[in-house]
């Protein structure tokens, strides 16, 4: 087995900049032809040019993800332009950060439409194509630490990223017989989204100045460049990752992680069941000893340093 993608065709959504662009270029360097999707034409064209400059082949599909029509267009473009379709990376996403009482219905719906509906519709179309053609395809979705732990001011984003992980675990069961793998990558990297986190200012400034990101960020926090995450995406798209499915894998800076699937940390029984008073008397003391941390995306940092602005 090998991590080469020679002869493969990949679709990357939200590939006009940042992480998505890094994934597209890395997949192309590994040998794949790439369909670059973005809602902004200039951004999509820029990534196509970056892929071509790296010696790869790419075409652009300019359309917002979410509608089934966009998902089908991505699949058909891959087949028509490159004669195949083997890898899907669902990276498209937006932010509408607001604390709960300031978050409008529109803020909430917009984020879920792109992240959840966009991931769902693209994966559905991809899986249908893989099954129809007998291809053991690779699907890589993009999660977030916020979807795993929560983050102040990101109700919509946390819900969306948690939903993606839930869908991945379900899809891994449904796609197992067809030998199609589906996984979630949790990146921590300097992008337009992480520029809203004050604690990362020094790291982002270093990147902007073409200077190395300080070791504290890369090693201790696992925070790096989009290119630091791209290797994991290429690996999961390759034959070397056969049999790896339903997993949530973190990448950033010098760090790789395997996130656990949620399991009970404490189970107790009481004959006849539990009423409120019995819980208060017999269970509550033990419960308090086993409470789980909330919102600790970076557990060693004060909470006010990791809140998005706005």
C-alpha positions as CSV (number, residue, x, y, z in Angstrom):
1,X,0.0,0.0,0.0
2,X,1.0,3.6,-0.5
3,X,0.0,7.2,0.2
4,X,0.3,8.0,-3.5
5,X,-2.9,9.1,-5.2
6,X,-1.7,8.8,-8.8
7,X,-4.7,8.2,-11.0
8,X,-7.3,9.3,-8.4
9,X,-9.8,12.1,-8.6
10,X,-10.7,14.2,-5.6
11,X,-13.4,16.8,-4.9
12,X,-12.6,19.4,-2.2
13,X,-15.4,21.8,-1.1
14,X,-14.6,25.2,0.4
15,X,-11.2,25.0,-1.3
16,X,-10.8,28.6,-2.2
17,X,-8.5,29.5,0.7
18,X,-7.0,28.4,4.0
19,X,-7.3,24.7,4.9
20,X,-9.4,23.8,1.8
21,X,-6.8,25.2,-0.6
22,X,-4.0,23.4,1.3
23,X,-5.9,20.1,1.0
24,X,-6.4,20.6,-2.7
25,X,-2.8,21.3,-3.4
26,X,-1.6,18.5,-1.2
27,X,-3.9,16.0,-2.9
28,X,-2.7,17.2,-6.3
29,X,1.0,16.8,-5.2
30,X,0.2,13.2,-4.2
31,X,-1.0,12.6,-7.7
32,X,-4.8,13.3,-7.7
33,X,-6.7,15.5,-10.1
34,X,-8.8,17.9,-8.1
35,X,-12.2,19.5,-8.5
36,X,-12.0,22.7,-6.6
37,X,-15.2,24.0,-5.1
38,X,-15.9,27.4,-3.6
39,X,-18.7,29.9,-3.5
40,X,-16.4,32.7,-4.5
41,X,-15.2,32.5,-8.1
42,X,-11.9,34.3,-7.7
43,X,-11.0,32.2,-4.7
44,X,-11.7,28.9,-6.6
45,X,-9.7,30.1,-9.6
46,X,-6.8,31.0,-7.4
47,X,-6.6,27.5,-5.9
48,X,-6.9,25.9,-9.4
49,X,-3.9,28.0,-10.4
50,X,-2.0,26.9,-7.2
51,X,-2.7,23.3,-8.1
52,X,-1.5,23.8,-11.6
53,X,1.6,25.6,-10.5
54,X,2.4,22.6,-8.3
55,X,2.2,20.4,-11.4
56,X,-1.3,19.1,-10.8
57,X,-4.6,19.1,-12.7
58,X,-7.7,21.0,-11.4
59,X,-11.0,22.5,-12.5
60,X,-13.3,24.8,-10.5
61,X,-16.9,24.5,-9.6
62,X,-18.2,27.8,-8.3
63,X,-21.3,27.1,-6.2
64,X,-22.4,27.1,-2.6
65,X,-22.7,23.7,-1.0
66,X,-26.0,22.6,0.6
67,X,-28.3,22.1,-2.3
68,X,-28.4,18.6,-3.8
69,X,-27.8,20.2,-7.2
70,X,-24.4,21.4,-6.2
71,X,-23.4,18.0,-4.8
72,X,-24.5,16.3,-8.1
73,X,-22.6,18.9,-10.1
74,X,-19.4,18.2,-8.2
75,X,-19.7,14.5,-8.9
76,X,-20.5,14.9,-12.6
77,X,-17.7,17.4,-13.1
78,X,-15.2,14.9,-11.6
79,X,-16.4,12.2,-13.9
80,X,-16.7,14.4,-17.0
81,X,-13.4,16.3,-16.6
82,X,-11.1,13.5,-15.2
83,X,-12.9,10.2,-15.9
84,X,-13.4,9.2,-12.3
85,X,-14.2,10.2,-8.8
86,X,-12.5,8.6,-5.7
87,X,-12.1,11.1,-2.9
88,X,-14.4,13.6,-1.3
89,X,-13.2,16.2,1.2
90,X,-16.0,18.3,2.7
91,X,-14.3,21.4,4.0
92,X,-16.8,24.2,3.2
93,X,-17.8,26.2,6.2
94,X,-18.8,29.7,7.5
95,X,-18.9,31.4,10.9
96,X,-21.7,33.5,12.4
97,X,-20.3,33.9,15.9
98,X,-22.7,35.4,18.5
99,X,-23.5,34.6,22.1
100,X,-26.8,32.8,22.5
101,X,-29.0,35.8,23.2
102,X,-27.5,37.7,20.3
103,X,-27.7,34.8,17.8
104,X,-30.5,35.2,15.3
105,X,-32.4,32.4,13.6
106,X,-30.6,33.4,10.4
107,X,-27.2,33.1,12.1
108,X,-28.0,29.6,13.3
109,X,-29.6,28.4,10.0
110,X,-26.8,29.7,7.8
111,X,-24.1,27.9,9.6
112,X,-26.0,24.6,9.7
113,X,-26.9,24.9,6.0
114,X,-23.3,25.0,4.9
115,X,-21.7,22.7,7.4
116,X,-24.4,20.1,8.0
117,X,-26.6,20.2,4.9
118,X,-23.5,20.8,2.7
119,X,-21.7,17.8,4.2
120,X,-24.8,15.6,4.1
121,X,-25.7,16.3,0.4
122,X,-22.1,16.0,-0.9
123,X,-21.5,12.7,1.0
124,X,-24.8,11.3,-0.2
125,X,-24.0,12.1,-3.8
126,X,-20.4,10.8,-3.5
127,X,-21.4,7.5,-1.8
128,X,-24.1,6.9,-4.5
129,X,-21.4,7.4,-7.2
130,X,-18.9,5.1,-5.4
131,X,-21.5,2.3,-5.0
132,X,-22.8,2.6,-8.6
133,X,-19.2,2.3,-10.0
134,X,-17.9,-0.2,-7.4
135,X,-15.3,2.2,-6.2
136,X,-13.8,1.9,-2.7
137,X,-13.9,5.6,-2.2
138,X,-12.5,7.8,0.6
139,X,-14.5,10.5,2.4
140,X,-12.9,13.0,4.7
141,X,-15.1,15.4,6.6
142,X,-13.8,18.4,8.6
143,X,-14.7,18.8,12.3
144,X,-13.5,21.2,14.9
145,X,-12.4,21.2,18.6
146,X,-15.5,23.4,19.1
147,X,-17.7,20.5,18.0
148,X,-15.9,18.2,20.5
149,X,-15.8,20.6,23.5
150,X,-17.9,23.6,22.8
151,X,-16.7,27.2,22.6
152,X,-18.2,30.5,23.8
153,X,-20.2,32.3,21.2
154,X,-20.4,29.4,18.8
155,X,-23.7,27.6,19.4
156,X,-24.3,27.2,15.7
157,X,-20.8,26.2,14.8
158,X,-20.5,23.7,17.7
159,X,-23.9,22.1,16.8
160,X,-22.8,21.8,13.2
161,X,-19.4,20.3,13.9
162,X,-20.8,17.9,16.5
163,X,-23.5,16.9,13.9
164,X,-20.7,16.1,11.3
165,X,-19.1,13.7,13.8
166,X,-22.4,12.0,14.5
167,X,-23.0,11.6,10.8
168,X,-19.5,10.1,10.2
169,X,-20.1,7.5,12.9
170,X,-23.4,6.5,11.3
171,X,-22.0,6.5,7.8
172,X,-19.1,4.3,8.7
173,X,-21.6,1.6,9.7
174,X,-23.6,2.1,6.5
175,X,-20.6,2.2,4.2
176,X,-18.7,-0.7,5.7
177,X,-20.0,-3.3,3.3
178,X,-19.0,-1.2,0.3
179,X,-15.6,-0.7,1.8
180,X,-15.9,3.1,1.5
181,X,-14.2,4.8,4.4
182,X,-15.4,8.0,6.1
183,X,-13.6,9.9,8.8
184,X,-13.5,13.3,10.4
185,X,-10.4,15.5,10.7
186,X,-10.3,18.0,13.6
187,X,-7.8,20.7,12.5
188,X,-6.1,23.4,14.6
189,X,-4.4,25.8,12.2
190,X,-4.1,29.5,11.3
191,X,-7.0,30.4,9.1
192,X,-9.4,33.2,8.7
193,X,-11.6,31.5,11.3
194,X,-8.8,31.2,14.0
195,X,-7.8,34.8,13.5
196,X,-10.8,35.6,15.8
197,X,-9.0,33.9,18.7
198,X,-6.8,36.5,20.5
199,X,-4.4,33.9,22.0
200,X,-3.3,32.9,18.5
201,X,-2.3,36.4,17.4
202,X,1.5,35.8,17.8
203,X,1.3,32.7,15.7
204,X,-0.8,34.3,13.0
205,X,1.5,37.3,12.9
206,X,4.5,35.0,12.4
207,X,2.8,33.2,9.5
208,X,1.9,36.6,7.9
209,X,5.5,37.6,8.1
210,X,6.7,34.3,6.6
211,X,8.4,33.4,9.9
212,X,8.2,30.1,11.8
213,X,5.4,29.6,14.2
214,X,6.8,29.6,17.8
215,X,7.4,26.1,19.2
216,X,4.9,26.7,22.0
217,X,2.1,26.9,19.5
218,X,3.2,24.1,17.3
219,X,4.3,21.6,19.9
220,X,2.3,22.4,23.1
221,X,-1.0,23.6,21.5
222,X,-0.8,21.7,18.3
223,X,-1.4,24.9,16.3
224,X,0.2,25.3,12.9
225,X,-0.3,26.0,9.3
226,X,-3.0,24.6,7.0
227,X,-0.2,22.5,5.4
228,X,0.4,20.8,8.7
229,X,-3.1,19.3,8.5
230,X,-3.0,18.4,4.8
231,X,-0.8,15.4,5.3
232,X,-3.5,13.7,7.4
233,X,-6.1,14.3,4.7
234,X,-3.9,12.8,2.0
235,X,-3.2,9.8,4.2
236,X,-6.9,9.2,4.8
237,X,-7.5,9.5,1.1
238,X,-4.9,6.8,0.3
239,X,-4.9,3.1,0.1
240,X,-2.7,3.1,3.2
241,X,-5.8,4.1,5.2
242,X,-8.0,1.2,4.1
243,X,-10.0,-0.1,7.0
244,X,-9.8,3.2,9.0
245,X,-13.3,4.5,9.2
246,X,-15.7,6.2,11.6
247,X,-12.7,7.9,13.3
248,X,-12.2,11.5,14.6
249,X,-8.5,12.4,14.1
250,X,-6.9,15.7,15.2
251,X,-4.1,17.4,13.4
252,X,-2.2,20.7,14.0
253,X,1.4,21.8,14.2
254,X,3.5,19.0,15.5
255,X,0.6,17.0,16.9
256,X,-1.7,14.2,15.8
257,X,-4.6,13.0,17.9
258,X,-7.2,10.3,18.0
259,X,-10.4,11.5,19.7
260,X,-12.4,9.0,21.7
261,X,-15.9,8.0,20.9
262,X,-18.2,9.1,23.8
263,X,-18.6,6.4,26.4
264,X,-20.1,6.5,29.9
265,X,-17.5,7.4,32.5
266,X,-19.7,6.3,35.4
267,X,-22.5,3.7,35.7
268,X,-24.4,2.9,38.9
269,X,-27.6,0.9,39.6
270,X,-30.3,1.2,42.1
271,X,-33.0,-1.5,42.5
272,X,-36.4,0.0,41.7
273,X,-34.9,2.9,39.7
274,X,-34.0,6.4,40.6
275,X,-36.3,9.2,41.9
276,X,-35.0,12.7,42.5
277,X,-34.5,12.3,46.2
278,X,-32.5,9.0,45.8
279,X,-30.4,10.7,43.2
280,X,-29.7,13.6,45.5
281,X,-28.8,11.3,48.4
282,X,-27.0,8.4,46.8
283,X,-25.8,9.5,43.3
284,X,-25.1,13.2,43.5
285,X,-21.9,13.0,45.6
286,X,-20.4,10.5,43.1
287,X,-21.7,12.4,40.2
288,X,-19.9,15.5,41.3
289,X,-16.6,13.6,41.5
290,X,-17.0,12.6,37.9
291,X,-18.3,15.8,36.2
292,X,-16.7,16.4,32.8
293,X,-14.9,19.6,31.8
294,X,-16.8,22.0,29.6
295,X,-15.4,24.2,26.8
296,X,-11.8,23.3,27.5
297,X,-10.6,23.5,23.9
298,X,-7.2,24.5,25.3
299,X,-7.4,23.4,28.9
300,X,-4.2,25.3,30.0
301,X,-5.5,28.7,28.9
302,X,-7.9,31.1,30.6
303,X,-11.3,30.9,29.1
304,X,-11.4,34.5,28.0
305,X,-8.4,33.9,25.7
306,X,-10.2,31.4,23.5
307,X,-13.5,33.2,23.0
308,X,-14.3,34.4,19.4
309,X,-14.9,38.1,19.0
310,X,-18.4,39.5,18.3
